[in-house]
Every structure is written in structure tokens, then in C-alpha cells.
Amino acid sequence: MNWQMNFSCVRTGSGGIKMEKIVIIGSNSFSGSDFIDHVLAETDCRIHGISRSSEKSSLFLPYKENANLNRFSFHQMDLNQNMAELKKLLLDIKPEYIINFAAQSEVGPSWEHPEQWFRTNAVAIAELGNFLKDQEWLKRYVHISSPEVYGTCEGIVREDAQLNPSTPYAASKAAGDLMLFTLVKNFDFPLVVIRSTNVYGAHQQLFKIIPRAVIFLNKGKIIELHGGGQAVKSYIHIRDISRGELLAMLKGRNGQIYHLSPSDSGIAIKNVVRMICDEMGKNFDSATKTVAERIGQDKAYIIDSSKARKELGWMPEIKLNEGLKNVVAWIDNNWNEIKDQPLEYIHKP
């Protein structure tokens, strides 16, 4: 059993969704695959995963080792290339719930080809949403957004904060969100939007700062900290996010945005790396160096999640030090497979 399943989770198997169908778009993503693993374990639902690439190994897809995998089926489709086929599949399945994790999600590379980010994050969303608004079988469409849409903010950011994106990625996500809300206003579209802070955990893409730092320390390579790692992030474990997403799917109010964030006020990236160094018995100063900051890097955003806590009964449960320790263990336990994996982001248009 995956270690993450040892943490207490909301039990929903008898909560009125037995044997209903859920479609997960972006099922190969870090967040999508963990959500599948969680829902397979906690409900009796039938799950259909959709992703543009073929399935990866269980190293990156924890659900592939789930005891209930017989209730999951995978369909390889691209939102931009196979929309007609996707619509036909949805008409055949008639899922009660759809959760969309699919996105061009990297901030830095979005400056190089912003049109590709808008194609996936806005144009495809507009077409999909316009189709789904007419489907009576759909109970809830959960859209995974990003707090990047708020840009750099001061103080505590709540769900009604003004959108002020500062990168092409953030602008494309904001455009998709705004389109979906026009469907809510005019057609009572059953939309719920999730914006969560920085997720981490075992099975994450290796180019992300936490697994990358562990791998670099194992290899004796220097970790580069953009801007000295001063940017403040709010790291939250992926399983806490999956729990919140499932609760929002079941209990959220249509037309609402829910923030999912930890209880603390955030932590500088350099201090996260320092915690990893301490866990692995490495010297932070000799293991890191400062490099130039990335364009459009938001220095800090602390988003308020009191709405999700009050309305959904959600609370994060996994402490950062505990989660980091398990990422280190995951990499150590799978080192023979991980050590030769590429550590750079590879963009696919």
C-alpha cells in the first residue's frame, strides 16, 4: 500500500456516490493521478482517466498499485487534438462528475510560446465548457485553477480577490476561469473551482524543486536557487489537496471558488531546501548557490482557505517535515529507476 494511504482520509464510500462515474481529465498529471488513487481507495466509483500521453509507470502514477484498479480505465486523448472524440466519449460514459486537471502548467516556459498555453488553458476550456453546459447528466464540473491568477498580492488573499496575472501561464488560466464563470451566470453551469498552493509529495515530476533538490544532493550536484530562494511559497501535501478536491466535488456549492492551503503563513524556498539538507545530513551553504530570479516570479502569495474549512469540513493533515521525509524515502527506495531520469522540464506543445 502506498505510504500516503496511512493518513486519515474522509470516508465517502457510503456517502451517496456509490458506483457513480467520474471522469478525470489530465489523469497522468501529479495531481490527477493522486486524486485517482485517493478516490479509488475511498469510494466505490468507476473512474475514467483521460490524458494526452500514454500512461507512465507506477513511479509517477500511484494509482497503478491501487487494489481497486479494476474500477479504472484509461483513454489517451488530447484536448487540443481530439476534442470531437472526447465529446463522444463523454456522451457514451455520461459521468456524474468531471474533474479537469489538464493544463499547460509551467510558468517560466510560458513566455516562449504563450499561444500554446492559451490554446490549452483557455480555448480548449471554452469549447469543453460550452459542450458540457447542455449535458443534463453532469452533476458537477470541478476545474483546477491556480492562485497564480492573483499575481503578487499583499496580505491574505481570499476567493473574491481581483485577478491580476503577471505571466502568460497565469493569464491563460484566468481566461479559462472567466469563461467558465460566464456559463455559471447564464446557464447555471455546475462549476466548482479549486485554487491550491504549491503541492508536493512522492511521485511528483522530478524537475520540481523538492524532488530535484533531493536528487541533486544524492548526486553531489549544486542546487541553484533562483533569487536566492527568497520567494515565499505555501507548500501543501498532494494527499491533503486530493482530499479537499473530493470534498469540493461532493459538498461544494455551484459557482464557488475554494482555496486549499496550509495553516501557516508560508516558507521561503531556501528554507524548504535547508530542511531537505538537514533531513539528508547535508550542508546547505555548500550544497546551494544563488542564480538570477525568474521573470514574473511572484514573491509571495498567502491564500486563505477558511471557506473550504468551514463549508467542506476540510483541514490539511500532513506536516511539511513529515511530507519531505517521505519524498526523500520515495527517491531512495526508487533510486535505481530515478537516478537516470531527466531532470529538466520537457515542453510538449
Helices and strands as residue ranges (DSSP letters): G 3-6, E 21-25, H 30-42, E 46-51, G 62-65, G 69-71, E 72-76, H 83-93, E 97-100, G 108-111, H 114-118, I 119-123, H 124-132, E 140-144, G 147-150, E 156-157, H 168-187, E 191-196, E 199-200, H 209-219, E 223-226, G 227-229, E 232-233, E 236-237, H 238-251, E 256-260, E 267-268, H 269-280, H 284-287, E 288-291, E 302-303, H 306-312, H 320-333, H 335-338
